[in-house]
């Protein structure tokens, strides 16, 4: 900034802005530490804050319904969305990509016409996914974007389709919907966890030694998930027939 110091109201307003954007509390805490360090370096007194911590139960877990996502895809493929918007919507609805995983995508993430390499978040390793034929035509328009641009893109896509998305909505709202629909299907729970790229460490408490001894065959997992995937039919059939919404 251009100021030599900041008042308590200014710091509070900034933190409130971060919360309204749906930023995780852990990330806000890191930003707060950075501001405190900056104050120390620049020699100005950091204002005392008495902000109440937000508990996990108070955070609104936003989710889009299956019908809403189907509408996004259907209207998008009918010309409502740009080619780049369709590309990211295809990736988000197929794999439930986190925003950070989208930011890490680059041209080399598409090594061939059959695979996508996702630099997995949450401490996981890179995952090489199969590309379903239904979305391949839309991926040619891929371009790399940073986090804020991707957030704006999500809300722009939703707005074009007439969906109301306020604070807390984002690409993760699609991820939660995909995870919910797959969990309610007949898919193997372990396959769902691995398709959604949750790390083995985070699921070991629930599945015990199974996550250690069960071989992770990602191509087989993807093939099984694609058979019961809730959103792929909206992108069209393998033979090219479109889904009627």
HELIX and SHEET records of a PDB file:
HELIX    1   1 UNK A    8  UNK A   20  1                                  13    
HELIX    2   2 UNK A   25  UNK A   42  1                                  18    
HELIX    3   3 UNK A   56  UNK A   58  5                                   3    
HELIX    4   4 UNK A   66  UNK A   75  1                                  10    
HELIX    5   5 UNK A   76  UNK A   80  3                                   5    
HELIX    6   6 UNK A   83  UNK A   95  1                                  13    
HELIX    7   7 UNK A   99  UNK A  103  1                                   5    
HELIX    8   8 UNK A  107  UNK A  109  5                                   3    
HELIX    9   9 UNK A  133  UNK A  136  1                                   4    
HELIX   10  10 UNK A  139  UNK A  141  5                                   3    
HELIX   11  11 UNK A  147  UNK A  160  1                                  14    
HELIX   12  12 UNK A  171  UNK A  184  1                                  14    
HELIX   13  13 UNK A  189  UNK A  195  1                                   7    
HELIX   14  14 UNK A  200  UNK A  207  1                                   8    
HELIX   15  15 UNK A  210  UNK A  213  1                                   4    
HELIX   16  16 UNK A  218  UNK A  227  1                                  10    
HELIX   17  17 UNK A  232  UNK A  235  5                                   4    
SHEET    1   A 2 UNK A 115  UNK A 118  0                                        
SHEET    2   A 2 UNK A 127  UNK A 130 -1                                        
END                                                                             
